[in-house]
Amino acid sequence: MHLYARGRHRNLQAFDGGPELSCDRRDPTYIRLVLTPKSNKEFTNVGDQGCCGAENILAYGKRWVLGPFTCDSATGGLTCKRADGRGFTVSRGSVQQF
């Protein structure tokens, strides 16, 4: 999974009026999940499929936190949520939004 966050935190840029977390899954089909303060969306028709380089890899058992977002990586998938608990879990086999 590839994590990218934009927002009003540290060296991040403002985007659509607030922070945004974007997570791309490459296999078995390319999808993008976007979490903002007001929405939780899944995109399956992504035109800019430039994700998934060697940078921004979150190893199993690790946690990533920035602004209102927290992501936990486990063998069963990557779970990301914002401070109010809304978010998603994504793995090779499934995508669940909550």
MMTF fields as JSON, N, C-alpha, C and O atoms, coordinates in Angstrom:
{
  "mmtfVersion": "1.0.0",
  "mmtfProducer": "UNKNOWN",
  "numBonds": 391,
  "numAtoms": 392,
  "numGroups": 98,
  "numChains": 1,
  "numModels": 1,
  "chainsPerModel": [1],
  "groupsPerChain": [98],
  "chainIdList": ["A"],
  "bondAtomList": [4, 2, 8, 6, 12, 10, 16, 14, 20, 18, 24, 22, 28, 26, 32, 30, 36, 34, 40, 38, 44, 42, 48, 46, 52, 50, 56, 54, 60, 58, 64, 62, 68, 66, 72, 70, 76, 74, 80, 78, 84, 82, 88, 86, 92, 90, 96, 94, 100, 98, 104, 102, 108, 106, 112, 110, 116, 114, 120, 118, 124, 122, 128, 126, 132, 130, 136, 134, 140, 138, 144, 142, 148, 146, 152, 150, 156, 154, 160, 158, 164, 162, 168, 166, 172, 170, 176, 174, 180, 178, 184, 182, 188, 186, 192, 190, 196, 194, 200, 198, 204, 202, 208, 206, 212, 210, 216, 214, 220, 218, 224, 222, 228, 226, 232, 230, 236, 234, 240, 238, 244, 242, 248, 246, 252, 250, 256, 254, 260, 258, 264, 262, 268, 266, 272, 270, 276, 274, 280, 278, 284, 282, 288, 286, 292, 290, 296, 294, 300, 298, 304, 302, 308, 306, 312, 310, 316, 314, 320, 318, 324, 322, 328, 326, 332, 330, 336, 334, 340, 338, 344, 342, 348, 346, 352, 350, 356, 354, 360, 358, 364, 362, 368, 366, 372, 370, 376, 374, 380, 378, 384, 382, 388, 386],
  "bondOrderList": [1, 1, 1, 1, 1, 1, 1, 1, 1, 1, 1, 1, 1, 1, 1, 1, 1, 1, 1, 1, 1, 1, 1, 1, 1, 1, 1, 1, 1, 1, 1, 1, 1, 1, 1, 1, 1, 1, 1, 1, 1, 1, 1, 1, 1, 1, 1, 1, 1, 1, 1, 1, 1, 1, 1, 1, 1, 1, 1, 1, 1, 1, 1, 1, 1, 1, 1, 1, 1, 1, 1, 1, 1, 1, 1, 1, 1, 1, 1, 1, 1, 1, 1, 1, 1, 1, 1, 1, 1, 1, 1, 1, 1, 1, 1, 1, 1],
  "groupList": [{"groupName": "MET", "atomNameList": ["N", "CA", "C", "O"], "elementList": ["N", "C", "C", "O"], "formalChargeList": [0, 0, 0, 0], "bondAtomList": [1, 0, 2, 1, 3, 2], "bondOrderList": [1, 1, 2], "singleLetterCode": "M", "chemCompType": "L-PEPTIDE LINKING"}, {"groupName": "HIS", "atomNameList": ["N", "CA", "C", "O"], "elementList": ["N", "C", "C", "O"], "formalChargeList": [0, 0, 0, 0], "bondAtomList": [1, 0, 2, 1, 3, 2], "bondOrderList": [1, 1, 2], "singleLetterCode": "H", "chemCompType": "L-PEPTIDE LINKING"}, {"groupName": "LEU", "atomNameList": ["N", "CA", "C", "O"], "elementList": ["N", "C", "C", "O"], "formalChargeList": [0, 0, 0, 0], "bondAtomList": [1, 0, 2, 1, 3, 2], "bondOrderList": [1, 1, 2], "singleLetterCode": "L", "chemCompType": "L-PEPTIDE LINKING"}, {"groupName": "TYR", "atomNameList": ["N", "CA", "C", "O"], "elementList": ["N", "C", "C", "O"], "formalChargeList": [0, 0, 0, 0], "bondAtomList": [1, 0, 2, 1, 3, 2], "bondOrderList": [1, 1, 2], "singleLetterCode": "Y", "chemCompType": "L-PEPTIDE LINKING"}, {"groupName": "ALA", "atomNameList": ["N", "CA", "C", "O"], "elementList": ["N", "C", "C", "O"], "formalChargeList": [0, 0, 0, 0], "bondAtomList": [1, 0, 2, 1, 3, 2], "bondOrderList": [1, 1, 2], "singleLetterCode": "A", "chemCompType": "L-PEPTIDE LINKING"}, {"groupName": "ARG", "atomNameList": ["N", "CA", "C", "O"], "elementList": ["N", "C", "C", "O"], "formalChargeList": [0, 0, 0, 0], "bondAtomList": [1, 0, 2, 1, 3, 2], "bondOrderList": [1, 1, 2], "singleLetterCode": "R", "chemCompType": "L-PEPTIDE LINKING"}, {"groupName": "GLY", "atomNameList": ["N", "CA", "C", "O"], "elementList": ["N", "C", "C", "O"], "formalChargeList": [0, 0, 0, 0], "bondAtomList": [1, 0, 2, 1, 3, 2], "bondOrderList": [1, 1, 2], "singleLetterCode": "G", "chemCompType": "PEPTIDE LINKING"}, {"groupName": "ASN", "atomNameList": ["N", "CA", "C", "O"], "elementList": ["N", "C", "C", "O"], "formalChargeList": [0, 0, 0, 0], "bondAtomList": [1, 0, 2, 1, 3, 2], "bondOrderList": [1, 1, 2], "singleLetterCode": "N", "chemCompType": "L-PEPTIDE LINKING"}, {"groupName": "GLN", "atomNameList": ["N", "CA", "C", "O"], "elementList": ["N", "C", "C", "O"], "formalChargeList": [0, 0, 0, 0], "bondAtomList": [1, 0, 2, 1, 3, 2], "bondOrderList": [1, 1, 2], "singleLetterCode": "Q", "chemCompType": "L-PEPTIDE LINKING"}, {"groupName": "PHE", "atomNameList": ["N", "CA", "C", "O"], "elementList": ["N", "C", "C", "O"], "formalChargeList": [0, 0, 0, 0], "bondAtomList": [1, 0, 2, 1, 3, 2], "bondOrderList": [1, 1, 2], "singleLetterCode": "F", "chemCompType": "L-PEPTIDE LINKING"}, {"groupName": "ASP", "atomNameList": ["N", "CA", "C", "O"], "elementList": ["N", "C", "C", "O"], "formalChargeList": [0, 0, 0, 0], "bondAtomList": [1, 0, 2, 1, 3, 2], "bondOrderList": [1, 1, 2], "singleLetterCode": "D", "chemCompType": "L-PEPTIDE LINKING"}, {"groupName": "PRO", "atomNameList": ["N", "CA", "C", "O"], "elementList": ["N", "C", "C", "O"], "formalChargeList": [0, 0, 0, 0], "bondAtomList": [1, 0, 2, 1, 3, 2], "bondOrderList": [1, 1, 2], "singleLetterCode": "P", "chemCompType": "L-PEPTIDE LINKING"}, {"groupName": "GLU", "atomNameList": ["N", "CA", "C", "O"], "elementList": ["N", "C", "C", "O"], "formalChargeList": [0, 0, 0, 0], "bondAtomList": [1, 0, 2, 1, 3, 2], "bondOrderList": [1, 1, 2], "singleLetterCode": "E", "chemCompType": "L-PEPTIDE LINKING"}, {"groupName": "SER", "atomNameList": ["N", "CA", "C", "O"], "elementList": ["N", "C", "C", "O"], "formalChargeList": [0, 0, 0, 0], "bondAtomList": [1, 0, 2, 1, 3, 2], "bondOrderList": [1, 1, 2], "singleLetterCode": "S", "chemCompType": "L-PEPTIDE LINKING"}, {"groupName": "CYS", "atomNameList": ["N", "CA", "C", "O"], "elementList": ["N", "C", "C", "O"], "formalChargeList": [0, 0, 0, 0], "bondAtomList": [1, 0, 2, 1, 3, 2], "bondOrderList": [1, 1, 2], "singleLetterCode": "C", "chemCompType": "L-PEPTIDE LINKING"}, {"groupName": "THR", "atomNameList": ["N", "CA", "C", "O"], "elementList": ["N", "C", "C", "O"], "formalChargeList": [0, 0, 0, 0], "bondAtomList": [1, 0, 2, 1, 3, 2], "bondOrderList": [1, 1, 2], "singleLetterCode": "T", "chemCompType": "L-PEPTIDE LINKING"}, {"groupName": "ILE", "atomNameList": ["N", "CA", "C", "O"], "elementList": ["N", "C", "C", "O"], "formalChargeList": [0, 0, 0, 0], "bondAtomList": [1, 0, 2, 1, 3, 2], "bondOrderList": [1, 1, 2], "singleLetterCode": "I", "chemCompType": "L-PEPTIDE LINKING"}, {"groupName": "VAL", "atomNameList": ["N", "CA", "C", "O"], "elementList": ["N", "C", "C", "O"], "formalChargeList": [0, 0, 0, 0], "bondAtomList": [1, 0, 2, 1, 3, 2], "bondOrderList": [1, 1, 2], "singleLetterCode": "V", "chemCompType": "L-PEPTIDE LINKING"}, {"groupName": "LYS", "atomNameList": ["N", "CA", "C", "O"], "elementList": ["N", "C", "C", "O"], "formalChargeList": [0, 0, 0, 0], "bondAtomList": [1, 0, 2, 1, 3, 2], "bondOrderList": [1, 1, 2], "singleLetterCode": "K", "chemCompType": "L-PEPTIDE LINKING"}, {"groupName": "TRP", "atomNameList": ["N", "CA", "C", "O"], "elementList": ["N", "C", "C", "O"], "formalChargeList": [0, 0, 0, 0], "bondAtomList": [1, 0, 2, 1, 3, 2], "bondOrderList": [1, 1, 2], "singleLetterCode": "W", "chemCompType": "L-PEPTIDE LINKING"}],
  "groupTypeList": [0, 1, 2, 3, 4, 5, 6, 5, 1, 5, 7, 2, 8, 4, 9, 10, 6, 6, 11, 12, 2, 13, 14, 10, 5, 5, 10, 11, 15, 3, 16, 5, 2, 17, 2, 15, 11, 18, 13, 7, 18, 12, 9, 15, 7, 17, 6, 10, 8, 6, 14, 14, 6, 4, 12, 7, 16, 2, 4, 3, 6, 18, 5, 19, 17, 2, 6, 11, 9, 15, 14, 10, 13, 4, 15, 6, 6, 2, 15, 14, 18, 5, 4, 10, 6, 5, 6, 9, 15, 17, 13, 5, 6, 13, 17, 8, 8, 9],
  "groupIdList": [1, 2, 3, 4, 5, 6, 7, 8, 9, 10, 11, 12, 13, 14, 15, 16, 17, 18, 19, 20, 21, 22, 23, 24, 25, 26, 27, 28, 29, 30, 31, 32, 33, 34, 35, 36, 37, 38, 39, 40, 41, 42, 43, 44, 45, 46, 47, 48, 49, 50, 51, 52, 53, 54, 55, 56, 57, 58, 59, 60, 61, 62, 63, 64, 65, 66, 67, 68, 69, 70, 71, 72, 73, 74, 75, 76, 77, 78, 79, 80, 81, 82, 83, 84, 85, 86, 87, 88, 89, 90, 91, 92, 93, 94, 95, 96, 97, 98],
  "secStructList": [7, 3, 3, 3, 3, 3, 1, 1, 1, 6, 6, 7, 7, 7, 5, 6, 6, 5, 7, 3, 3, 3, 3, 3, 3, 7, 1, 1, 1, 7, 3, 3, 3, 3, 3, 7, 1, 1, 7, 3, 3, 3, 3, 1, 7, 7, 1, 7, 7, 7, 7, 7, 7, 1, 1, 1, 7, 7, 7, 6, 6, 7, 3, 3, 3, 3, 6, 6, 3, 3, 3, 3, 3, 3, 6, 6, 3, 3, 3, 3, 3, 3, 6, 6, 1, 7, 3, 3, 3, 3, 7, 1, 1, 7, 3, 3, 3, 7],
  "xCoordList": [0.834, 0.0, 0.885, 1.985, 0.41, 1.123, 0.325, -0.858, 0.932, 0.255, 0.745, 1.941, -0.182, 0.174, -0.819, -2.028, -0.334, -1.236, -0.954, 0.196, -2.026, -1.902, -2.823, -3.897, -2.414, -3.27, -2.571, -1.592, -3.054, -2.488, -1.582, -1.651, -0.766, 0.088, 1.547, 1.872, 2.39, 3.825, 4.106, 3.732, 4.757, 5.14, 4.129, 4.469, 2.906, 1.895, 1.128, 0.994, 0.625, -0.124, -1.608, -2.122, -2.292, -3.75, -4.36, -3.91, -5.373, -6.029, -7.514, -7.916, -8.321, -9.777, -10.169, -11.131, -9.436, -9.825, -9.449, -9.871, -8.684, -8.313, -7.44, -7.064, -7.107, -6.205, -6.872, -8.094, -6.056, -6.529, -5.529, -4.322, -6.022, -5.188, -5.591, -6.774, -4.614, -4.872, -4.06, -2.869, -4.708, -4.051, -4.364, -5.531, -3.331, -3.492, -3.134, -2.132, -3.974, -3.677, -3.504, -4.352, -2.414, -2.092, -2.673, -3.184, -2.616, -3.037, -4.136, -4.106, -5.085, -5.246, -5.85, -5.693, -6.538, -6.995, -6.615, -6.564, -6.349, -5.909, -7.103, -8.111, -6.983, -8.007, -7.32, -6.157, -8.045, -7.566, -8.638, -9.811, -8.222, -9.104, -8.684, -7.497, -9.653, -9.367, -10.212, -11.435, -9.526, -10.172, -9.936, -8.795, -11.025, -10.948, -11.743, -12.344, -11.759, -12.551, -14.046, -14.76, -14.527, -15.964, -16.348, -17.539, -15.396, -15.768, -14.771, -13.653, -15.22, -14.447, -14.839, -15.922, -13.974, -14.35, -13.391, -12.209, -13.929, -13.149, -13.278, -14.383, -12.134, -12.114, -11.511, -10.415, -12.231, -11.732, -11.234, -10.503, -11.615, -11.173, -10.161, -10.492, -8.925, -7.883, -6.988, -6.349, -6.95, -6.163, -4.68, -3.884, -4.277, -2.859, -2.337, -2.121, -2.142, -1.715, -0.206, 0.461, 0.332, 1.771, 2.236, 3.304, 1.47, 1.785, 2.806, 3.261, 3.124, 3.726, 5.199, 5.642, 5.957, 7.399, 7.963, 7.223, 9.247, 9.908, 9.759, 10.01, 9.356, 9.181, 7.791, 6.899, 7.617, 6.326, 5.793, 4.581, 6.653, 6.224, 6.059, 6.959, 4.908, 4.639, 4.723, 3.853, 5.767, 6.019, 4.938, 4.32, 4.72, 3.76, 4.085, 5.25, 3.051, 3.221, 3.541, 3.698, 3.639, 3.989, 2.753, 1.733, 2.872, 1.799, 2.329, 3.47, 1.487, 1.785, 0.729, -0.466, 1.161, 0.232, 0.639, 1.81, -0.351, -0.121, -1.437, -2.427, -1.447, -2.676, -3.786, -3.598, -4.961, -6.1, -6.101, -7.042, -5.067, -5.059, -4.104, -3.021, -4.533, -3.708, -3.858, -4.972, -2.737, -2.768, -1.947, -0.845, -2.509, -1.833, -1.687, -2.654, -0.473, -0.195, -0.092, 0.609, -0.8, -0.781, -0.801, -1.064, -0.525, -0.529, -1.901, -1.998, -2.959, -4.322, -4.748, -5.827, -3.922, -4.255, -3.827, -3.256, -4.11, -3.784, -5.081, -6.027, -5.135, -6.311, -5.945, -5.0, -6.717, -6.508, -7.809, -8.889, -7.692, -8.889, -8.529, -7.371, -9.56, -9.376, -9.78, -10.216, -9.637, -9.841, -11.23, -11.376, -12.264, -13.619, -13.899, -15.012, -12.895, -13.045, -13.461, -13.401, -13.88, -14.245, -12.987, -11.97, -13.065, -11.896, -12.097, -13.196, -11.015, -11.06, -9.986, -8.988, -10.223, -9.21, -9.084, -10.083, -7.857, -7.615, -6.529, -5.525, -6.763, -5.793, -5.858, -6.63, -5.063, -5.117, -6.487, -6.943, -7.14, -8.392, -9.667, -10.738, -9.568, -10.81, -10.573, -9.456, -11.668, -11.705, -12.947, -14.047, -12.772, -13.914, -13.852, -12.831, -14.949, -15.038, -15.945, -16.944, -15.602, -16.41, -16.482, -17.118],
  "yCoordList": [-1.162, 0.0, 1.233, 1.219, 2.279, 3.542, 4.592, 4.778, 5.276, 6.306, 7.676, 7.886, 8.599, 9.977, 10.868, 10.668, 11.83, 12.722, 14.167, 14.569, 14.935, 16.364, 17.064, 16.555, 18.21, 18.939, 20.126, 20.62, 20.591, 21.763, 21.358, 21.964, 20.389, 19.899, 19.904, 19.384, 20.474, 20.53, 21.034, 22.156, 20.224, 20.643, 20.215, 20.134, 19.945, 19.492, 20.676, 21.707, 20.526, 21.585, 21.47, 20.371, 22.598, 22.579, 22.068, 22.432, 21.231, 20.669, 20.566, 19.906, 21.208, 21.199, 21.625, 21.102, 22.566, 23.127, 22.308, 22.65, 21.255, 20.486, 19.312, 19.121, 18.518, 17.383, 16.273, 16.126, 15.513, 14.389, 13.258, 13.486, 12.042, 10.85, 10.052, 9.792, 9.667, 8.878, 7.593, 7.621, 6.472, 5.169, 4.429, 4.247, 4.004, 3.267, 1.808, 1.478, 0.924, -0.509, -0.881, -0.565, -1.544, -1.882, -3.219, -3.321, -4.235, -5.593, -6.105, -5.775, -6.872, -7.43, -6.44, -6.617, -5.403, -4.318, -3.009, -2.906, -2.018, -0.727, 0.032, 0.216, 0.467, 1.309, 2.408, 2.282, 3.468, 4.548, 4.837, 5.007, 4.889, 5.26, 6.637, 6.897, 7.515, 8.88, 9.192, 9.051, 9.616, 9.941, 11.428, 11.887, 12.171, 13.591, 13.813, 12.869, 15.026, 15.262, 15.009, 14.764, 15.066, 14.929, 13.706, 13.42, 12.98, 11.869, 10.723, 10.862, 9.589, 8.36, 7.731, 7.157, 7.832, 7.426, 6.403, 6.368, 5.566, 4.57, 4.869, 5.044, 4.928, 5.178, 3.969, 3.522, 3.45, 2.293, 2.67, 1.899, 3.832, 4.289, 5.406, 6.585, 5.027, 5.986, 6.206, 5.274, 7.437, 7.745, 7.868, 7.548, 8.32, 8.525, 7.41, 7.615, 6.259, 5.089, 5.07, 4.138, 6.079, 6.176, 5.764, 6.185, 4.963, 4.626, 3.521, 2.904, 3.32, 2.087, 1.939, 0.886, 2.988, 2.889, 2.336, 1.826, 2.439, 1.895, 2.808, 2.376, 4.056, 4.972, 4.816, 4.241, 5.32, 5.305, 3.9, 3.69, 2.957, 1.606, 1.544, 1.924, 1.064, 0.911, -0.572, -1.352, -0.957, -2.372, -2.93, -2.186, -4.236, -4.904, -4.592, -4.588, -4.332, -4.034, -2.582, -2.215, -1.753, -0.344, 0.545, 0.175, 1.717, 2.709, 4.006, 4.401, 4.652, 5.939, 6.921, 6.636, 8.084, 9.088, 10.444, 10.821, 11.174, 12.541, 13.29, 12.871, 14.398, 15.182, 14.316, 13.649, 14.317, 13.553, 12.09, 11.361, 11.644, 10.295, 9.346, 9.738, 8.09, 7.018, 5.806, 5.449, 5.171, 3.941, 2.876, 3.137, 1.674, 0.521, -0.552, -0.904, -1.077, -2.11, -3.47, -3.623, -4.446, -5.809, -6.783, -6.386, -8.046, -9.035, -9.162, -9.573, -8.819, -8.894, -7.672, -7.672, -6.616, -5.426, -4.149, -4.167, -3.051, -1.736, -1.068, -0.973, -0.606, 0.077, 1.526, 1.825, 2.432, 3.865, 4.479, 4.119, 5.413, 6.095, 7.494, 7.821, 8.302, 9.655, 9.684, 8.671, 10.821, 10.926, 10.486, 10.011, 10.635, 10.237, 8.752, 8.293, 7.99, 6.546, 6.083, 4.887, 6.995, 6.597, 6.328, 6.998, 5.318, 4.995, 3.782, 3.53, 3.022, 1.859, 0.852, 1.181, -0.381, -1.438, -1.96, -2.277, -2.046, -2.504, -3.581, -3.467, -4.618, -5.697, -6.14, -5.593, -7.116, -7.657, -8.247, -8.19, -8.807, -9.512, -8.715, -9.129, -7.557, -6.848, -5.381, -4.947, -4.643, -3.236, -3.082, -3.442, -2.552, -2.306, -0.875, -0.425, -0.161, 1.197, 1.209, 0.491, 2.02, 2.097, 3.524, 3.795],
  "zCoordList": [0.0, 0.0, 0.0, 0.552, -0.61, -0.712, 0.043, -0.24, 0.982, 1.769, 1.346, 1.143, 1.215, 0.919, 1.638, 1.525, 2.361, 3.104, 2.723, 2.549, 2.598, 2.37, 3.353, 3.675, 3.823, 4.75, 5.346, 4.786, 6.47, 7.136, 8.288, 9.357, 8.108, 9.177, 8.719, 7.652, 9.505, 9.249, 7.849, 7.508, 7.036, 5.695, 4.641, 3.461, 5.04, 4.095, 3.534, 4.193, 2.318, 1.661, 1.973, 2.182, 2.004, 2.147, 0.853, -0.234, 0.962, -0.21, 0.085, 1.043, -0.726, -0.538, 0.871, 1.433, 1.439, 2.722, 3.935, 5.04, 3.791, 4.97, 4.643, 3.487, 5.639, 5.423, 4.613, 4.617, 3.934, 3.116, 3.181, 3.105, 3.322, 3.279, 2.052, 1.835, 1.257, 0.057, 0.152, 0.465, -0.12, -0.069, -1.362, -1.709, -2.072, -3.323, -3.134, -2.5, -3.699, -3.738, -5.207, -6.041, -5.51, -6.9, -7.331, -8.447, -6.502, -6.895, -5.978, -4.793, -6.432, -7.771, -8.765, -9.973, -8.285, -9.142, -8.481, -7.256, -9.302, -8.784, -8.216, -8.897, -6.973, -6.349, -5.55, -5.168, -5.308, -4.452, -3.414, -3.745, -2.166, -1.061, -0.579, -0.383, -0.391, 0.041, 1.269, 1.263, 2.313, 3.581, 3.852, 3.895, 4.034, 4.357, 5.646, 6.159, 6.174, 7.38, 7.192, 8.165, 5.938, 5.699, 4.871, 4.74, 4.314, 3.44, 3.509, 4.005, 2.995, 2.928, 1.584, 1.471, 0.567, -0.78, -1.358, -1.016, -2.25, -2.988, -4.472, -4.986, -5.161, -6.595, -7.308, -6.969, -8.29, -9.033, -10.423, -11.045, -10.915, -12.225, -12.014, -12.135, -11.699, -11.348, -12.568, -13.055, -13.049, -14.242, -13.987, -14.87, -12.809, -12.504, -11.605, -10.411, -12.172, -11.399, -11.214, -11.662, -10.567, -10.385, -9.014, -8.57, -8.344, -6.96, -6.818, -7.781, -5.608, -5.109, -5.418, -5.876, -5.169, -5.259, -3.954, -3.113, -3.8, -2.614, -1.387, -0.262, -1.599, -0.478, 0.119, -0.504, 1.306, 2.018, 2.291, 2.253, 2.56, 2.913, 4.427, 5.176, 4.863, 6.289, 6.618, 6.227, 7.333, 7.637, 8.569, 9.331, 8.498, 9.383, 10.838, 11.238, 11.619, 13.033, 13.339, 14.503, 12.307, 12.505, 12.426, 11.844, 13.023, 13.028, 12.421, 12.661, 11.639, 11.03, 11.515, 11.436, 12.02, 12.53, 11.971, 12.007, 11.451, 11.007, 11.064, 10.465, 11.786, 11.927, 12.489, 13.506, 11.828, 12.341, 11.906, 12.22, 11.189, 10.612, 11.334, 11.769, 11.449, 11.996, 11.09, 10.706, 10.747, 9.954, 10.675, 11.155, 10.738, 11.335, 10.28, 9.604, 10.135, 9.153, 9.841, 10.841, 9.291, 9.828, 8.655, 7.52, 8.924, 7.848, 7.202, 6.046, 7.925, 7.382, 6.599, 6.008, 6.577, 5.818, 6.502, 7.592, 5.851, 6.347, 6.791, 6.008, 8.036, 8.561, 8.818, 9.548, 8.199, 8.378, 8.846, 8.378, 9.779, 10.26, 10.7, 10.962, 10.769, 11.272, 12.745, 13.291, 13.375, 14.821, 15.279, 16.405, 14.426, 14.83, 14.632, 14.892, 14.17, 14.019, 12.632, 12.347, 11.759, 10.39, 9.585, 9.761, 8.679, 7.886, 7.017, 6.523, 6.829, 5.956, 6.332, 6.973, 5.915, 5.959, 4.54, 3.894, 4.06, 2.696, 2.718, 3.421, 1.931, 1.761, 0.313, -0.474, -0.039, -1.389, -1.696, -2.838, -0.702, -0.916, -0.69, -1.132, 0.003, 0.293, 0.627, 0.912, 0.578, 0.996, 1.853, 1.435, 3.043, 3.93, 4.407, 4.927, 4.228, 4.733, 5.949, 5.992, 6.934, 8.157, 8.648, 9.666]
}
